[in-house]
Each structure stands twice: as structure tokens, then as C-alpha cells.
Amino acid sequence: MNFEAIFHFFNESSLITYVVLAWLSFYFILSFAILFARLSFLANWRSKEKQSLETLLLGEKDLSRTDSILRKCTDTSLSHLEIYKNLAARRSSLGLTWLSIVASTSPFIGLFGTVISILETFGGLGTQNSLSIIAPKISEALVATGCGILVAIPAYTFHLIIKRKAFELLSIIDSEIKVLSSHKV
């Protein structure tokens, strides 16, 4: 596709198409922003928890000198440690709701843009019903659906990646809890 075709597409597009493409562009940027921010945050946190687990496995019984989320827990009973684990689960999964929203609504937003463009195309035909007039307009209308799918696929993929990284982090925290619980026995 050359630049003339792109300029022609935008010159011929309606306000609804602009709104749909702007909305999908925002979703696309939001998905990548969430991915990079969360991956960085989770990698840093996972590293700290892994070091804390190693400290515990070497025989240390006190996490107060580590960067573990469990260091704040003064009562190391299992119920209190589970509360901190639940807090960690909530913190580690931030952004997943937005990625789910983007992944599930993007195709519908694109489809909405396509349907509106097709309706406008048929509404503006008048007496000319030639396929050579309809086909390019329908082709332009389908761009919105394609963009919706293009945005949904990475958002869903990012959701799964972050969910997995959060699971890995929580597994380390769970191991820390098990080690701390075994020290009390």
C-alpha cells in the first residue's frame, strides 16, 4: 500500500472511522504501556523475592533485612502470611483487567466502524449500484475490523504473559511462606 492510498483512505473516511481508529490506537498504545511497565515491575519484584527465598533457604529465619513483601509481616502465622500473599497477588496482577477489556472490546469497536462505514456506503449510493463503486468502499470499511483484530491479539497475548509472570512471582512468595512456616514447627 502506498502513501497515496493511505491519504485517500483518510480523505474519504467519515468521522466515525476517525473515532474508531483513534480509539483503537489508544488501546494499542495502552496495551504496550501496560506490558512494559508490568514486566519491568514484576521482574524487579521477582528478583527481590527470589533473593529473599534464597536467604531463607540458607537458614535465616528473619526476613526483616530483605526486600520481600513478607518482611512487613510481624506475625508470621500462616493466616497473616496468606494475607500478604493475597496482597501480592492483587499487586502483581494490576493491568490485567485493562488488557482483558482491550482484548475483548477491540474487535467489536473495529466491527462497529466497519458496519457504520458500510451503512454510509450503501446510503450514499443512490442510483449507481456498480460493484466498481461499492467494492473499494467496502474494502476501506473493513480496515476498521482489521485494526480491531490487530489490537486485540497483542492485548490478549500480553495478558497471558503478565498473568504467567505474576504466577511465577506468587510461586516464589508461596515457597517463602512454606519455609517460614516450617521454621516455626
Steps between C-alpha positions, in 0.01 A plus 500: 500500500648836404459836668247621242267217597540585870429870437202405282368275777516779758354759260204275425443380858217618719518640852399160640801338330731761652350442846528121465861515380596750771337280765680191371829693484456599864431136590808387308728747679337417836565127449870552435531748789343249740723220368827687539412655837375174650782284364759736642324522835444124527856411397643732767261370765562137403874553536454641852273215605738243354788646704282493810411136438868413460573678828232293673629178346846578638354490850405863570176514696437873477400681180519849651835566331377391155286663234224239523141612531483261795755706700220734605312214662581512871281199579630209294199279559373333184181708492693828513748385237209403273363854533829635366494241223151620403626858499786391274256324269294815467806719441659264251189473287438872456436582136349163414147640509591772251668250270188281517281798415721594206522143371127439523365834378744588220344268240156639582619858468654413163183321392295802604715721276460255212121479535464879514724541192303238307173667596635835382618339175159350423324815613703714261469279194180642361439373148852368439516139615816398320737257667790724395357772726400276792810276517757772585270647765441159660874436488564827683231414754668169585814685612327572832433130561859413413629766740273370776642151460853638474457669839326205669766238423794670677277608791391141560858376462627763745227402745622140497867601532435723801274240658778243469761738648267575792452126555878448508536778758222359717661156484818645650301679771313177570833321540616769743182446703562125509857548618392751766225264616742209524736709718223545757444126542 
